[in-house]
Amino acid sequence: MKNRIEEIRKEKGIKQEDFAKLMGVSRQTISSLETGKYNPSIFLAYKIAKYFEMTIEEVFIFDEEI
């Protein structure tokens, strides 16, 4: 699954470490999310989308071919 976390986070001027603290996860988790190496739980995906005032579908791009 692809996502726009890094793009949106940078637009809002939030550092990876600060965003991780806000989400209650490690900076490594945010890094892994941004590089597509980790898919979040539905709870974390919802929390991220809510923080950005977006829908989950606006932040996360589901690739049906996978």
Backbone bond lengths (Angstrom), bond angles and torsions (degrees), N, CA, C in turn:
res aa  C-N    CA-C-N  psi(-1)  N-CA   C-N-CA  omega(-1)  CA-C   N-CA-C  phi
1 M - - - 1.434 - - 1.527 108.62 -
2 K 1.293 116.16 132.56 1.459 121.34 177.86 1.525 108.46 -92.94
3 N 1.328 115.98 163.32 1.458 119.45 178.13 1.523 110.46 -152.03
4 R 1.320 114.13 168.51 1.461 121.73 -179.05 1.526 111.88 -112.82
5 I 1.334 116.83 20.65 1.467 120.78 -174.42 1.527 112.07 -56.44
6 E 1.334 116.49 -51.17 1.467 119.71 -177.41 1.531 110.78 -60.39
7 E 1.304 116.53 -46.25 1.472 121.62 -179.88 1.530 111.02 -58.22
8 I 1.318 116.66 -49.29 1.469 121.13 -177.14 1.529 110.68 -69.02
9 R 1.323 116.23 -42.41 1.467 120.71 179.51 1.527 110.78 -59.49
10 K 1.327 116.73 -44.81 1.467 120.71 -179.86 1.529 111.42 -67.11
11 E 1.333 117.01 -38.39 1.472 120.38 176.70 1.522 110.95 -58.39
12 K 1.326 116.33 -35.15 1.458 121.56 -178.32 1.527 112.33 -88.31
13 G 1.349 116.52 -1.61 1.461 120.74 175.91 1.519 114.33 70.87
14 I 1.333 116.34 32.71 1.463 120.67 -178.74 1.524 109.55 -105.08
15 K 1.329 116.38 130.17 1.463 121.00 176.89 1.526 109.16 -72.64
16 Q 1.329 115.49 152.25 1.457 121.90 179.20 1.535 111.40 -54.99
17 E 1.305 116.29 -45.55 1.467 120.89 -178.41 1.528 111.77 -63.71
18 D 1.325 116.47 -42.53 1.463 120.20 179.09 1.524 111.28 -66.43
19 F 1.318 116.57 -40.02 1.459 120.77 178.84 1.530 110.26 -64.56
20 A 1.322 116.20 -40.86 1.466 120.62 178.70 1.530 110.40 -59.16
21 K 1.325 116.61 -44.36 1.471 120.46 179.11 1.520 110.75 -61.87
22 L 1.328 116.72 -42.56 1.460 120.90 178.81 1.530 111.74 -61.80
23 M 1.331 116.57 -34.64 1.465 121.66 -178.35 1.525 112.83 -88.31
24 G 1.339 116.80 -8.87 1.456 120.61 179.37 1.521 113.80 74.60
25 V 1.343 115.65 30.37 1.464 121.35 178.90 1.530 108.84 -131.32
26 S 1.323 117.15 174.14 1.458 120.59 178.62 1.530 111.14 -79.85
27 R 1.330 115.11 160.69 1.461 119.59 175.56 1.520 109.94 -61.84
28 Q 1.331 116.88 -34.51 1.461 121.35 179.15 1.533 110.95 -62.83
29 T 1.334 116.74 -35.71 1.461 120.14 177.41 1.522 110.23 -63.97
30 I 1.317 117.09 -44.67 1.473 120.58 178.56 1.518 109.80 -63.37
31 S 1.319 117.27 -42.90 1.460 120.92 178.07 1.531 110.61 -59.68
32 S 1.323 117.24 -45.19 1.466 121.28 179.81 1.527 111.69 -65.53
33 L 1.320 116.95 -36.20 1.471 120.32 175.71 1.522 110.08 -63.18
34 E 1.334 115.69 -48.11 1.460 120.59 -176.22 1.518 112.90 -63.86
35 T 1.314 117.11 -31.84 1.467 119.89 179.97 1.526 112.76 -90.36
36 G 1.327 116.60 -0.50 1.456 120.06 177.78 1.515 114.47 79.28
37 K 1.319 117.24 13.83 1.468 120.71 -179.79 1.522 112.42 -87.38
38 Y 1.321 116.44 -8.23 1.462 121.19 -176.65 1.513 108.90 -144.01
39 N 1.339 116.52 133.91 1.459 121.49 174.15 1.519 108.21 -102.16
40 P 1.321 117.23 131.99 1.464 120.02 -175.68 1.523 112.07 -75.37
41 S 1.315 114.94 161.25 1.464 119.99 169.43 1.529 106.94 -66.61
42 I 1.305 116.26 161.91 1.469 119.55 178.69 1.531 109.86 -62.45
43 F 1.321 116.76 -33.58 1.460 120.84 177.88 1.528 111.20 -63.47
44 L 1.330 117.40 -46.82 1.463 120.79 179.55 1.523 110.92 -67.26
45 A 1.321 117.32 -40.41 1.472 120.44 177.83 1.527 110.24 -59.65
46 Y 1.330 116.65 -43.58 1.462 121.46 178.73 1.532 110.50 -63.77
47 K 1.334 116.59 -43.94 1.462 121.33 -179.14 1.531 111.12 -61.86
48 I 1.329 116.85 -42.04 1.461 121.97 178.71 1.524 110.36 -64.01
49 A 1.319 116.28 -49.28 1.467 120.75 -179.76 1.524 111.13 -60.95
50 K 1.317 116.29 -43.40 1.469 120.29 -179.91 1.525 110.94 -62.92
51 Y 1.339 116.66 -41.50 1.463 120.41 178.87 1.533 110.69 -59.90
52 F 1.332 116.23 -41.68 1.462 120.97 -179.91 1.531 112.71 -80.55
53 E 1.337 117.01 -1.22 1.471 122.99 -177.56 1.525 110.56 57.90
54 M 1.336 114.32 45.90 1.458 122.16 -179.91 1.527 108.25 -133.88
55 T 1.327 115.48 170.94 1.456 119.58 173.21 1.527 108.59 -86.14
56 I 1.311 116.29 161.41 1.460 120.35 176.47 1.527 109.80 -57.44
57 E 1.331 116.70 -40.02 1.461 121.19 -178.59 1.524 113.23 -66.02
58 E 1.329 117.39 -24.57 1.460 120.89 177.77 1.530 111.79 -78.08
59 V 1.327 116.81 -24.49 1.458 121.84 -178.09 1.528 111.52 -96.57
60 F 1.330 115.87 -40.33 1.461 121.42 -175.75 1.523 110.29 -110.37
61 I 1.332 115.96 133.14 1.466 122.64 -178.49 1.511 108.18 -108.83
62 F 1.324 115.73 112.72 1.458 120.95 -178.78 1.518 109.04 -83.79
63 D 1.331 116.62 125.37 1.465 122.39 178.85 1.518 107.88 -100.28
64 E 1.316 116.86 107.63 1.473 121.34 -175.87 1.516 113.53 -67.92
65 E 1.309 118.23 -14.40 1.469 121.10 -178.07 1.536 112.09 -78.99
66 I 1.292 117.32 -11.22 1.472 119.92 -178.31 1.506 109.69 -79.58
